[in-house]
Amino acid sequence: MAEITNRKNCSSEEINTLKQFLKPRAPHLIQYIGAGAVVSKGFIKSRSDLAKINTEYYNIGGIRSRKEYNAKFFRVDQVISVMKNPQCHDGVHLDVIQKYIQEIADDTFKYTITLFENNNEIFAL
């Protein structure tokens, strides 16, 4: 599992901002927050740790994680190769992901990555 360091509980304002972010993307996670889930922030130690995190996706453009990798969900480091697969019907997000990769390489990536931890598994949203 990826190591998250310097964890600190989020303020009410940060939690409200997160809920607004999640509302159109992952509304089911708002229910966890309402039920008392701990909302914290921290840092992922390295890019390789981030690459090992599961995504919430099990189907990308018609390709299923169970068939390709015998796993319930795709990991972050598997998404690009799946999207480049000629059988994949989702080329729209590939350009965005490649843009993010370039920003990380250029040290200009300024986005927050939301992670969800459940049963000792971490998922990137």
C-alpha positions as a printed NumPy array, in Angstrom:
array([[  0.   ,   0.   ,   0.   ],
       [  1.196,   3.514,  -0.756],
       [  2.523,   5.472,   2.168],
       [  0.74 ,   8.721,   2.97 ],
       [  2.828,  10.96 ,   5.21 ],
       [  2.154,  14.141,   7.198],
       [ -1.537,  13.333,   7.626],
       [ -3.625,  16.065,   9.206],
       [ -7.368,  16.217,   9.715],
       [ -9.113,  18.593,   7.327],
       [-10.937,  21.671,   8.54 ],
       [-14.69 ,  22.068,   8.091],
       [-14.021,  24.458,   5.207],
       [-11.735,  21.943,   3.493],
       [-14.319,  19.195,   3.966],
       [-17.037,  21.364,   2.443],
       [-14.79 ,  22.136,  -0.528],
       [-14.103,  18.423,  -0.948],
       [-17.826,  17.64 ,  -0.832],
       [-18.462,  20.162,  -3.609],
       [-15.659,  18.571,  -5.649],
       [-17.03 ,  15.064,  -5.066],
       [-20.675,  15.904,  -5.699],
       [-20.59 ,  15.474,  -9.51 ],
       [-17.702,  12.971,  -9.552],
       [-18.226,  10.545,  -6.659],
       [-21.425,  11.4  ,  -4.765],
       [-21.342,   8.058,  -2.959],
       [-18.271,   9.224,  -1.008],
       [-20.204,  12.165,   0.433],
       [-22.326,   9.618,   2.29 ],
       [-19.203,   8.311,   4.037],
       [-18.266,  11.824,   5.101],
       [-21.79 ,  12.395,   6.433],
       [-21.547,   9.14 ,   8.392],
       [-18.377,  10.324,  10.135],
       [-15.521,   9.131,   7.93 ],
       [-12.185,  10.708,   8.78 ],
       [-11.186,  13.286,   6.187],
       [ -7.491,  14.065,   6.23 ],
       [ -4.813,  15.385,   3.944],
       [ -1.248,  14.297,   3.458],
       [  1.45 ,  13.552,   0.94 ],
       [  2.237,  10.51 ,  -1.175],
       [  5.894,   9.675,  -0.697],
       [  6.781,   9.075,  -4.338],
       [  5.463,   8.794,  -7.867],
       [  6.036,   5.055,  -7.765],
       [  3.783,   4.83 ,  -4.691],
       [  1.116,   6.837,  -6.496],
       [  1.388,   4.512,  -9.496],
       [  0.537,   1.501,  -7.305],
       [ -2.759,   2.98 ,  -6.092],
       [ -5.999,   1.547,  -7.414],
       [ -8.316,   3.711,  -9.433],
       [-12.057,   3.408,  -8.991],
       [-12.328,   2.076, -12.549],
       [-12.916,  -1.541, -13.49 ],
       [-13.957,  -0.778, -17.072],
       [-12.11 ,   1.659, -19.319],
       [-13.419,   1.986, -22.844],
       [-14.766,  -1.56 , -22.854],
       [-11.656,  -3.152, -21.356],
       [-12.22 ,  -4.804, -17.99 ],
       [ -9.618,  -4.932, -15.217],
       [-10.523,  -8.513, -14.254],
       [ -9.857,  -9.748, -17.791],
       [ -6.676,  -7.703, -18.4  ],
       [ -5.009,  -7.84 , -14.975],
       [ -7.08 , -10.282, -12.92 ],
       [ -7.828,  -7.447, -10.502],
       [-11.016,  -5.781,  -9.323],
       [ -9.806,  -2.292, -10.344],
       [ -7.137,  -0.796, -12.593],
       [ -4.088,   0.689, -10.876],
       [ -2.896,   4.171, -11.786],
       [  0.124,   2.761, -13.649],
       [ -2.105,   0.58 , -15.863],
       [ -4.48 ,   3.244, -17.167],
       [ -2.276,   4.657, -19.963],
       [ -1.513,   1.268, -21.506],
       [ -5.21 ,   0.34 , -21.363],
       [ -6.201,   3.603, -23.065],
       [ -3.565,   3.072, -25.766],
       [ -4.909,  -0.405, -26.473],
       [ -6.581,  -0.408, -29.919],
       [ -9.56 ,  -2.225, -28.365],
       [-10.195,   0.706, -25.964],
       [-13.042,   3.023, -26.926],
       [-11.997,   5.907, -24.619],
       [ -9.382,   8.131, -26.231],
       [-10.878,  11.314, -24.792],
       [ -9.245,  11.023, -21.383],
       [ -5.851,   9.941, -22.711],
       [ -4.934,  13.496, -23.775],
       [ -5.84 ,  14.858, -20.337],
       [ -3.801,  12.195, -18.55 ],
       [ -0.797,  12.817, -20.81 ],
       [ -1.083,  16.532, -20.038],
       [ -0.971,  15.726, -16.308],
       [  2.062,  13.486, -16.81 ],
       [  3.877,  16.328, -18.565],
       [  2.954,  18.765, -15.788],
       [  4.33 ,  16.335, -13.192],
       [  7.567,  16.036, -15.188],
       [  7.779,  19.845, -15.488],
       [  6.965,  20.26 , -11.768],
       [  3.955,  22.417, -12.654],
       [  1.252,  19.959, -11.546],
       [ -0.881,  21.844,  -9.023],
       [ -3.952,  19.649,  -8.601],
       [ -5.152,  17.912,  -5.493],
       [ -5.623,  14.185,  -5.819],
       [ -8.487,  12.774,  -3.795],
       [ -7.803,   9.375,  -2.29 ],
       [-10.303,   7.08 ,  -0.629],
       [ -9.068,   4.473,   1.822],
       [-11.207,   1.432,   2.57 ],
       [-10.18 ,  -1.899,   4.116],
       [ -6.46 ,  -1.08 ,   3.79 ],
       [ -6.817,  -0.268,   0.097],
       [ -6.321,   3.225,  -1.319],
       [ -8.191,   4.387,  -4.396],
       [ -7.46 ,   7.474,  -6.505],
       [-10.484,   9.407,  -7.72 ]])
